[in-house]
Amino acid sequence: MEDIVKESLLFDFYGNLLTEKMRRVTELYNEDNLSLAEIAEQEGISRAAVHDRLQKAQQKLEAYESKLGLVARFVENGRAAMRIAALTEEIGRERTDDPDLNGKLREIRELVAVISG
């Protein structure tokens, strides 16, 4: 998984578990795309302090993921949903003559869409 995507997912899942200061600096850096110097100026702290908070926040996010595995499960479920959708499409193309089967396949596709958001 791409680092930026992984960091974003980690923050989405576990960001509320960070301290307010860590969460704020992480949001400014990742979501607002501010530089360390810009964050330091905005927050009234040193650039080194910003760097330190970002590092600690990332370590905490990765520790939460290591213990809970929510992001890995989320990604795995997304892949499974995509595979299920592909298989239902394939079966639907092969067996278009059975309206009952087609209805069930359509229902599966709708459920997969709900699950994968």
N, CA, C and O atoms as a GROMACS GRO file, in nm:
protein
  468
    1MET      N    1   0.085  -0.117   0.000
    1MET     CA    2   0.000   0.000   0.000
    1MET      C    3   0.090   0.124   0.000
    1MET      O    4   0.192   0.126   0.068
    2GLU      N    5   0.052   0.224  -0.075
    2GLU     CA    6   0.127   0.347  -0.081
    2GLU      C    7   0.134   0.413   0.057
    2GLU      O    8   0.037   0.411   0.132
    3ASP      N    9   0.250   0.471   0.089
    3ASP     CA   10   0.270   0.529   0.222
    3ASP      C   11   0.168   0.637   0.255
    3ASP      O   12   0.117   0.642   0.367
    4ILE      N   13   0.138   0.723   0.159
    4ILE     CA   14   0.044   0.832   0.184
    4ILE      C   15  -0.095   0.778   0.215
    4ILE      O   16  -0.163   0.826   0.305
    5VAL      N   17  -0.136   0.677   0.138
    5VAL     CA   18  -0.267   0.616   0.161
    5VAL      C   19  -0.270   0.547   0.297
    5VAL      O   20  -0.368   0.560   0.372
    6LYS      N   21  -0.163   0.475   0.328
    6LYS     CA   22  -0.155   0.406   0.457
    6LYS      C   23  -0.161   0.505   0.573
    6LYS      O   24  -0.236   0.484   0.668
    7GLU      N   25  -0.084   0.613   0.565
    7GLU     CA   26  -0.085   0.714   0.671
    7GLU      C   27  -0.224   0.776   0.687
    7GLU      O   28  -0.270   0.800   0.798
    8SER      N   29  -0.288   0.800   0.575
    8SER     CA   30  -0.422   0.858   0.579
    8SER      C   31  -0.522   0.763   0.645
    8SER      O   32  -0.603   0.804   0.727
    9LEU      N   33  -0.515   0.636   0.608
    9LEU     CA   34  -0.605   0.538   0.668
    9LEU      C   35  -0.577   0.521   0.818
    9LEU      O   36  -0.670   0.512   0.898
   10LEU      N   37  -0.450   0.516   0.854
   10LEU     CA   38  -0.415   0.505   0.996
   10LEU      C   39  -0.474   0.622   1.074
   10LEU      O   40  -0.530   0.605   1.182
   11PHE      N   41  -0.460   0.742   1.017
   11PHE     CA   42  -0.513   0.861   1.085
   11PHE      C   43  -0.666   0.857   1.091
   11PHE      O   44  -0.725   0.893   1.193
   12ASP      N   45  -0.729   0.814   0.983
   12ASP     CA   46  -0.876   0.804   0.982
   12ASP      C   47  -0.926   0.707   1.089
   12ASP      O   48  -1.025   0.735   1.157
   13PHE      N   49  -0.858   0.595   1.103
   13PHE     CA   50  -0.903   0.493   1.198
   13PHE      C   51  -0.866   0.527   1.342
   13PHE      O   52  -0.946   0.505   1.433
   14TYR      N   53  -0.747   0.579   1.362
   14TYR     CA   54  -0.696   0.592   1.500
   14TYR      C   55  -0.664   0.736   1.542
   14TYR      O   56  -0.620   0.758   1.655
   15GLY      N   57  -0.685   0.833   1.454
   15GLY     CA   58  -0.649   0.971   1.485
   15GLY      C   59  -0.710   1.024   1.613
   15GLY      O   60  -0.646   1.102   1.684
   16ASN      N   61  -0.832   0.984   1.643
   16ASN     CA   62  -0.896   1.033   1.765
   16ASN      C   63  -0.832   0.979   1.892
   16ASN      O   64  -0.863   1.026   2.001
   17LEU      N   65  -0.745   0.880   1.880
   17LEU     CA   66  -0.676   0.825   1.995
   17LEU      C   67  -0.548   0.902   2.027
   17LEU      O   68  -0.487   0.881   2.132
   18LEU      N   69  -0.506   0.992   1.938
   18LEU     CA   70  -0.388   1.074   1.961
   18LEU      C   71  -0.421   1.189   2.055
   18LEU      O   72  -0.538   1.224   2.075
   19THR      N   73  -0.316   1.246   2.112
   19THR     CA   74  -0.338   1.367   2.192
   19THR      C   75  -0.384   1.478   2.098
   19THR      O   76  -0.362   1.470   1.977
   20GLU      N   77  -0.446   1.580   2.152
   20GLU     CA   78  -0.494   1.691   2.070
   20GLU      C   79  -0.379   1.755   1.993
   20GLU      O   80  -0.394   1.789   1.876
   21LYS      N   81  -0.264   1.773   2.058
   21LYS     CA   82  -0.149   1.836   1.993
   21LYS      C   83  -0.097   1.750   1.877
   21LYS      O   84  -0.067   1.802   1.770
   22MET      N   85  -0.087   1.621   1.900
   22MET     CA   86  -0.042   1.531   1.793
   22MET      C   87  -0.141   1.530   1.677
   22MET      O   88  -0.102   1.534   1.560
   23ARG      N   89  -0.268   1.524   1.711
   23ARG     CA   90  -0.373   1.519   1.608
   23ARG      C   91  -0.370   1.648   1.525
   23ARG      O   92  -0.380   1.643   1.402
   24ARG      N   93  -0.358   1.761   1.590
   24ARG     CA   94  -0.358   1.890   1.521
   24ARG      C   95  -0.241   1.900   1.423
   24ARG      O   96  -0.259   1.938   1.307
   25VAL      N   97  -0.121   1.867   1.470
   25VAL     CA   98  -0.002   1.876   1.386
   25VAL      C   99  -0.012   1.778   1.269
   25VAL      O  100   0.025   1.811   1.156
   26THR      N  101  -0.062   1.659   1.295
   26THR     CA  102  -0.077   1.559   1.189
   26THR      C  103  -0.178   1.605   1.084
   26THR      O  104  -0.155   1.588   0.965
   27GLU      N  105  -0.288   1.663   1.128
   27GLU     CA  106  -0.388   1.715   1.034
   27GLU      C  107  -0.328   1.826   0.947
   27GLU      O  108  -0.346   1.827   0.825
   28LEU      N  109  -0.257   1.918   1.010
   28LEU     CA  110  -0.198   2.029   0.935
   28LEU      C  111  -0.096   1.979   0.833
   28LEU      O  112  -0.088   2.032   0.722
   29TYR      N  113  -0.020   1.879   0.870
   29TYR     CA  114   0.084   1.827   0.782
   29TYR      C  115   0.025   1.742   0.670
   29TYR      O  116   0.056   1.764   0.553
   30ASN      N  117  -0.058   1.647   0.705
   30ASN     CA  118  -0.110   1.552   0.605
   30ASN      C  119  -0.229   1.604   0.526
   30ASN      O  120  -0.235   1.584   0.404
   31GLU      N  121  -0.321   1.668   0.592
   31GLU     CA  122  -0.444   1.708   0.524
   31GLU      C  123  -0.437   1.849   0.466
   31GLU      O  124  -0.491   1.875   0.358
   32ASP      N  125  -0.371   1.941   0.538
   32ASP     CA  126  -0.360   2.077   0.488
   32ASP      C  127  -0.232   2.099   0.410
   32ASP      O  128  -0.213   2.205   0.348
   33ASN      N  129  -0.143   1.998   0.411
   33ASN     CA  130  -0.019   1.999   0.334
   33ASN      C  131   0.072   2.117   0.370
   33ASN      O  132   0.138   2.174   0.283
   34LEU      N  133   0.075   2.152   0.498
   34LEU     CA  134   0.163   2.260   0.543
   34LEU      C  135   0.302   2.204   0.571
   34LEU      O  136   0.317   2.087   0.605
   35SER      N  137   0.403   2.287   0.555
   35SER     CA  138   0.540   2.246   0.585
   35SER      C  139   0.561   2.249   0.737
   35SER      O  140   0.480   2.304   0.811
   36LEU      N  141   0.672   2.190   0.780
   36LEU     CA  142   0.703   2.192   0.923
   36LEU      C  143   0.718   2.335   0.973
   36LEU      O  144   0.672   2.369   1.082
   37ALA      N  145   0.781   2.419   0.894
   37ALA     CA  146   0.800   2.559   0.933
   37ALA      C  147   0.666   2.632   0.943
   37ALA      O  148   0.645   2.711   1.036
   38GLU      N  149   0.577   2.606   0.850
   38GLU     CA  150   0.444   2.671   0.854
   38GLU      C  151   0.364   2.626   0.976
   38GLU      O  152   0.298   2.706   1.040
   39ILE      N  153   0.372   2.498   1.007
   39ILE     CA  154   0.302   2.446   1.124
   39ILE      C  155   0.362   2.505   1.251
   39ILE      O  156   0.289   2.545   1.341
   40ALA      N  157   0.494   2.510   1.257
   40ALA     CA  158   0.563   2.566   1.374
   40ALA      C  159   0.519   2.710   1.398
   40ALA      O  160   0.491   2.748   1.512
   41GLU      N  161   0.513   2.788   1.292
   41GLU     CA  162   0.470   2.927   1.305
   41GLU      C  163   0.324   2.936   1.352
   41GLU      O  164   0.291   3.012   1.442
   42GLN      N  165   0.239   2.857   1.290
   42GLN     CA  166   0.097   2.859   1.323
   42GLN      C  167   0.071   2.813   1.466
   42GLN      O  168  -0.015   2.869   1.535
   43GLU      N  169   0.144   2.712   1.511
   43GLU     CA  170   0.122   2.655   1.644
   43GLU      C  171   0.206   2.722   1.753
   43GLU      O  172   0.186   2.695   1.872
   44GLY      N  173   0.299   2.808   1.714
   44GLY     CA  174   0.383   2.877   1.811
   44GLY      C  175   0.483   2.785   1.879
   44GLY      O  176   0.514   2.801   1.997
   45ILE      N  177   0.535   2.688   1.804
   45ILE     CA  178   0.634   2.595   1.856
   45ILE      C  179   0.750   2.586   1.756
   45ILE      O  180   0.742   2.640   1.646
   46SER      N  181   0.857   2.519   1.796
   46SER     CA  182   0.972   2.507   1.707
   46SER      C  183   0.946   2.404   1.597
   46SER      O  184   0.858   2.319   1.609
   47ARG      N  185   1.023   2.415   1.492
   47ARG     CA  186   1.015   2.319   1.383
   47ARG      C  187   1.050   2.180   1.433
   47ARG      O  188   0.990   2.081   1.391
   48ALA      N  189   1.147   2.172   1.523
   48ALA     CA  190   1.188   2.044   1.582
   48ALA      C  191   1.074   1.982   1.662
   48ALA      O  192   1.054   1.860   1.660
   49ALA      N  193   0.998   2.065   1.732
   49ALA     CA  194   0.884   2.015   1.810
   49ALA      C  195   0.776   1.960   1.717
   49ALA      O  196   0.714   1.859   1.748
   50VAL      N  197   0.756   2.026   1.605
   50VAL     CA  198   0.659   1.976   1.506
   50VAL      C  199   0.704   1.840   1.456
   50VAL      O  200   0.626   1.745   1.450
   51HIS      N  201   0.830   1.831   1.419
   51HIS     CA  202   0.886   1.704   1.369
   51HIS      C  203   0.870   1.594   1.473
   51HIS      O  204   0.830   1.483   1.440
   52ASP      N  205   0.902   1.626   1.597
   52ASP     CA  206   0.891   1.529   1.707
   52ASP      C  207   0.747   1.481   1.725
   52ASP      O  208   0.723   1.362   1.743
   53ARG      N  209   0.652   1.572   1.722
   53ARG     CA  210   0.510   1.534   1.737
   53ARG      C  211   0.463   1.446   1.622
   53ARG      O  212   0.390   1.349   1.643
   54LEU      N  213   0.506   1.480   1.501
   54LEU     CA  214   0.469   1.400   1.386
   54LEU      C  215   0.525   1.257   1.398
   54LEU      O  216   0.455   1.159   1.370
   55GLN      N  217   0.650   1.248   1.439
   55GLN     CA  218   0.713   1.116   1.454
   55GLN      C  219   0.642   1.034   1.561
   55GLN      O  220   0.611   0.917   1.539
   56LYS      N  221   0.615   1.096   1.675
   56LYS     CA  222   0.547   1.025   1.784
   56LYS      C  223   0.405   0.985   1.744
   56LYS      O  224   0.359   0.876   1.777
   57ALA      N  225   0.338   1.073   1.673
   57ALA     CA  226   0.202   1.041   1.627
   57ALA      C  227   0.204   0.921   1.533
   57ALA      O  228   0.122   0.830   1.546
   58GLN      N  229   0.299   0.920   1.440
   58GLN     CA  230   0.308   0.809   1.345
   58GLN      C  231   0.339   0.678   1.418
   58GLN      O  232   0.284   0.574   1.385
   59GLN      N  233   0.427   0.685   1.516
   59GLN     CA  234   0.460   0.565   1.595
   59GLN      C  235   0.337   0.514   1.669
   59GLN      O  236   0.313   0.393   1.674
   60LYS      N  237   0.260   0.604   1.727
   60LYS     CA  238   0.140   0.564   1.799
   60LYS      C  239   0.037   0.503   1.704
   60LYS      O  240  -0.024   0.400   1.734
   61LEU      N  241   0.017   0.566   1.589
   61LEU     CA  242  -0.079   0.514   1.491
   61LEU      C  243  -0.039   0.373   1.446
   61LEU      O  244  -0.124   0.284   1.435
   62GLU      N  245   0.088   0.354   1.421
   62GLU     CA  246   0.134   0.222   1.378
   62GLU      C  247   0.124   0.121   1.491
   62GLU      O  248   0.097   0.003   1.466
   63ALA      N  249   0.144   0.164   1.615
   63ALA     CA  250   0.128   0.074   1.730
   63ALA      C  251  -0.017   0.031   1.745
   63ALA      O  252  -0.046  -0.086   1.773
   64TYR      N  253  -0.109   0.125   1.727
   64TYR     CA  254  -0.252   0.090   1.734
   64TYR      C  255  -0.286  -0.012   1.625
   64TYR      O  256  -0.357  -0.109   1.651
   65GLU      N  257  -0.235   0.011   1.504
   65GLU     CA  258  -0.263  -0.081   1.394
   65GLU      C  259  -0.202  -0.218   1.422
   65GLU      O  260  -0.263  -0.321   1.392
   66SER      N  261  -0.084  -0.219   1.479
   66SER     CA  262  -0.019  -0.345   1.512
   66SER      C  263  -0.102  -0.427   1.611
   66SER      O  264  -0.110  -0.549   1.601
   67LYS      N  265  -0.164  -0.358   1.705
   67LYS     CA  266  -0.245  -0.426   1.807
   67LYS      C  267  -0.385  -0.462   1.755
   67LYS      O  268  -0.436  -0.570   1.784
   68LEU      N  269  -0.446  -0.372   1.680
   68LEU     CA  270  -0.586  -0.388   1.642
   68LEU      C  271  -0.607  -0.438   1.499
   68LEU      O  272  -0.702  -0.511   1.473
   69GLY      N  273  -0.520  -0.399   1.409
   69GLY     CA  274  -0.529  -0.446   1.271
   69GLY      C  275  -0.651  -0.401   1.193
   69GLY      O  276  -0.692  -0.469   1.098
   70LEU      N  277  -0.711  -0.289   1.230
   70LEU     CA  278  -0.834  -0.245   1.164
   70LEU      C  279  -0.811  -0.202   1.019
   70LEU      O  280  -0.893  -0.230   0.932
   71VAL      N  281  -0.700  -0.135   0.994
   71VAL     CA  282  -0.672  -0.089   0.858
   71VAL      C  283  -0.646  -0.209   0.767
   71VAL      O  284  -0.697  -0.215   0.655
   72ALA      N  285  -0.568  -0.305   0.814
   72ALA     CA  286  -0.541  -0.424   0.734
   72ALA      C  287  -0.670  -0.499   0.703
   72ALA      O  288  -0.690  -0.545   0.591
   73ARG      N  289  -0.758  -0.509   0.802
   73ARG     CA  290  -0.886  -0.577   0.781
   73ARG      C  291  -0.973  -0.499   0.682
   73ARG      O  292  -1.039  -0.558   0.597
   74PHE      N  293  -0.972  -0.368   0.693
   74PHE     CA  294  -1.048  -0.282   0.603
   74PHE      C  295  -1.001  -0.300   0.459
   74PHE      O  296  -1.083  -0.315   0.368
   75VAL      N  297  -0.871  -0.300   0.438
   75VAL     CA  298  -0.815  -0.317   0.304
   75VAL      C  299  -0.847  -0.457   0.252
   75VAL      O  300  -0.886  -0.472   0.136
   76GLU      N  301  -0.832  -0.557   0.336
   76GLU     CA  302  -0.863  -0.695   0.297
   76GLU      C  303  -1.011  -0.709   0.260
   76GLU      O  304  -1.043  -0.774   0.160
   77ASN      N  305  -1.100  -0.650   0.338
   77ASN     CA  306  -1.243  -0.656   0.307
   77ASN      C  307  -1.275  -0.586   0.176
   77ASN      O  308  -1.360  -0.631   0.100
   78GLY      N  309  -1.208  -0.475   0.150
   78GLY     CA  310  -1.228  -0.404   0.024
   78GLY      C  311  -1.187  -0.489  -0.096
   78GLY      O  312  -1.257  -0.495  -0.197
   79ARG      N  313  -1.073  -0.554  -0.082
   79ARG     CA  314  -1.027  -0.643  -0.190
   79ARG      C  315  -1.125  -0.759  -0.210
   79ARG      O  316  -1.157  -0.797  -0.322
   80ALA      N  317  -1.172  -0.815  -0.099
   80ALA     CA  318  -1.268  -0.927  -0.108
   80ALA      C  319  -1.397  -0.880  -0.174
   80ALA      O  320  -1.453  -0.951  -0.257
   81ALA      N  321  -1.444  -0.763  -0.138
   81ALA     CA  322  -1.566  -0.709  -0.198
   81ALA      C  323  -1.549  -0.689  -0.349
   81ALA      O  324  -1.639  -0.718  -0.427
   82MET      N  325  -1.432  -0.640  -0.388
   82MET     CA  326  -1.407  -0.621  -0.532
   82MET      C  327  -1.403  -0.754  -0.604
   82MET      O  328  -1.453  -0.766  -0.716
   83ARG      N  329  -1.346  -0.855  -0.542
   83ARG     CA  330  -1.340  -0.988  -0.603
   83ARG      C  331  -1.480  -1.049  -0.614
   83ARG      O  332  -1.514  -1.108  -0.717
   84ILE      N  333  -1.560  -1.033  -0.511
   84ILE     CA  334  -1.698  -1.083  -0.514
   84ILE      C  335  -1.776  -1.014  -0.626
   84ILE      O  336  -1.850  -1.079  -0.701
   85ALA      N  337  -1.758  -0.884  -0.638
   85ALA     CA  338  -1.828  -0.809  -0.744
   85ALA      C  339  -1.785  -0.859  -0.881
   85ALA      O  340  -1.868  -0.876  -0.970
   86ALA      N  341  -1.655  -0.882  -0.900
   86ALA     CA  342  -1.606  -0.931  -1.028
   86ALA      C  343  -1.661  -1.070  -1.059
   86ALA      O  344  -1.699  -1.098  -1.173
   87LEU      N  345  -1.665  -1.156  -0.959
   87LEU     CA  346  -1.717  -1.291  -0.980
   87LEU      C  347  -1.866  -1.290  -1.013
   87LEU      O  348  -1.911  -1.367  -1.099
   88THR      N  349  -1.942  -1.205  -0.946
   88THR     CA  350  -2.085  -1.199  -0.977
   88THR      C  351  -2.108  -1.147  -1.118
   88THR      O  352  -2.199  -1.192  -1.187
   89GLU      N  353  -2.026  -1.053  -1.161
   89GLU     CA  354  -2.037  -1.003  -1.299
   89GLU      C  355  -2.006  -1.116  -1.397
   89GLU      O  356  -2.076  -1.134  -1.497
   90GLU      N  357  -1.901  -1.192  -1.368
   90GLU     CA  358  -1.861  -1.302  -1.455
   90GLU      C  359  -1.971  -1.408  -1.463
   90GLU      O  360  -2.004  -1.456  -1.571
   91ILE      N  361  -2.026  -1.445  -1.348
   91ILE     CA  362  -2.135  -1.544  -1.346
   91ILE      C  363  -2.256  -1.491  -1.421
   91ILE      O  364  -2.322  -1.564  -1.494
   92GLY      N  365  -2.286  -1.365  -1.401
   92GLY     CA  366  -2.400  -1.303  -1.468
   92GLY      C  367  -2.388  -1.306  -1.620
   92GLY      O  368  -2.487  -1.325  -1.690
   93ARG      N  369  -2.264  -1.288  -1.669
   93ARG     CA  370  -2.243  -1.294  -1.815
   93ARG      C  371  -2.258  -1.436  -1.868
   93ARG      O  372  -2.302  -1.456  -1.981
   94GLU      N  373  -2.221  -1.533  -1.786
   94GLU     CA  374  -2.228  -1.672  -1.829
   94GLU      C  375  -2.370  -1.728  -1.823
   94GLU      O  376  -2.404  -1.815  -1.903
   95ARG      N  377  -2.453  -1.681  -1.729
   95ARG     CA  378  -2.585  -1.741  -1.705
   95ARG      C  379  -2.694  -1.633  -1.709
   95ARG      O  380  -2.761  -1.610  -1.608
   96THR      N  381  -2.711  -1.571  -1.819
   96THR     CA  382  -2.812  -1.465  -1.829
   96THR      C  383  -2.953  -1.518  -1.851
   96THR      O  384  -3.048  -1.441  -1.853
   97ASP      N  385  -2.968  -1.649  -1.867
   97ASP     CA  386  -3.099  -1.705  -1.898
   97ASP      C  387  -3.181  -1.739  -1.772
   97ASP      O  388  -3.299  -1.774  -1.784
   98ASP      N  389  -3.124  -1.728  -1.655
   98ASP     CA  390  -3.194  -1.765  -1.532
   98ASP      C  391  -3.230  -1.638  -1.453
   98ASP      O  392  -3.144  -1.580  -1.388
   99PRO      N  393  -3.358  -1.594  -1.458
   99PRO     CA  394  -3.396  -1.469  -1.392
   99PRO      C  395  -3.379  -1.475  -1.241
   99PRO      O  396  -3.346  -1.374  -1.179
  100ASP      N  397  -3.399  -1.592  -1.180
  100ASP     CA  398  -3.382  -1.604  -1.035
  100ASP      C  399  -3.236  -1.584  -0.997
  100ASP      O  400  -3.204  -1.514  -0.902
  101LEU      N  401  -3.147  -1.647  -1.073
  101LEU     CA  402  -3.003  -1.632  -1.048
  101LEU      C  403  -2.959  -1.488  -1.071
  101LEU      O  404  -2.880  -1.434  -0.994
  102ASN      N  405  -3.009  -1.427  -1.177
  102ASN     CA  406  -2.975  -1.288  -1.206
  102ASN      C  407  -3.021  -1.194  -1.094
  102ASN      O  408  -2.951  -1.099  -1.060
  103GLY      N  409  -3.138  -1.222  -1.039
  103GLY     CA  410  -3.187  -1.141  -0.927
  103GLY      C  411  -3.098  -1.154  -0.804
  103GLY      O  412  -3.070  -1.056  -0.736
  104LYS      N  413  -3.054  -1.277  -0.777
  104LYS     CA  414  -2.966  -1.299  -0.663
  104LYS      C  415  -2.829  -1.234  -0.685
  104LYS      O  416  -2.771  -1.177  -0.593
  105LEU      N  417  -2.779  -1.242  -0.806
  105LEU     CA  418  -2.652  -1.177  -0.837
  105LEU      C  419  -2.662  -1.026  -0.822
  105LEU      O  420  -2.570  -0.961  -0.771
  106ARG      N  421  -2.774  -0.970  -0.866
  106ARG     CA  422  -2.797  -0.826  -0.852
  106ARG      C  423  -2.799  -0.787  -0.704
  106ARG      O  424  -2.742  -0.685  -0.664
  107GLU      N  425  -2.864  -0.870  -0.622
  107GLU     CA  426  -2.869  -0.844  -0.477
  107GLU      C  427  -2.729  -0.851  -0.416
  107GLU      O  428  -2.694  -0.768  -0.332
  108ILE      N  429  -2.650  -0.949  -0.459
  108ILE     CA  430  -2.512  -0.959  -0.408
  108ILE      C  431  -2.434  -0.834  -0.447
  108ILE      O  432  -2.361  -0.779  -0.364
  109ARG      N  433  -2.447  -0.789  -0.571
  109ARG     CA  434  -2.377  -0.668  -0.616
  109ARG      C  435  -2.417  -0.547  -0.532
  109ARG      O  436  -2.332  -0.465  -0.497
  110GLU      N  437  -2.545  -0.536  -0.500
  110GLU     CA  438  -2.593  -0.424  -0.418
  110GLU      C  439  -2.535  -0.432  -0.277
  110GLU      O  440  -2.496  -0.329  -0.221
  111LEU      N  441  -2.528  -0.550  -0.221
  111LEU     CA  442  -2.471  -0.567  -0.087
  111LEU      C  443  -2.322  -0.534  -0.086
  111LEU      O  444  -2.271  -0.472   0.007
  112VAL      N  445  -2.252  -0.577  -0.191
  112VAL     CA  446  -2.109  -0.546  -0.202
  112VAL      C  447  -2.090  -0.395  -0.211
  112VAL      O  448  -1.998  -0.340  -0.150
  113ALA      N  449  -2.176  -0.327  -0.285
  113ALA     CA  450  -2.166  -0.182  -0.298
  113ALA      C  451  -2.186  -0.115  -0.162
  113ALA      O  452  -2.117  -0.018  -0.130
  114VAL      N  453  -2.278  -0.167  -0.082
  114VAL     CA  454  -2.300  -0.112   0.052
  114VAL      C  455  -2.177  -0.133   0.139
  114VAL      O  456  -2.134  -0.042   0.210
  115ILE      N  457  -2.121  -0.253   0.134
  115ILE     CA  458  -2.006  -0.288   0.217
  115ILE      C  459  -1.884  -0.207   0.177
  115ILE      O  460  -1.811  -0.158   0.264
  116SER      N  461  -1.861  -0.191   0.048
  116SER     CA  462  -1.740  -0.123   0.004
  116SER      C  463  -1.757   0.030   0.001
  116SER      O  464  -1.663   0.102  -0.032
  117GLY      N  465  -1.875   0.076   0.035
  117GLY     CA  466  -1.898   0.219   0.050
  117GLY      C  467  -1.902   0.292  -0.078
  117GLY      O  468  -1.922   0.414  -0.079
   0.00000   0.00000   0.00000
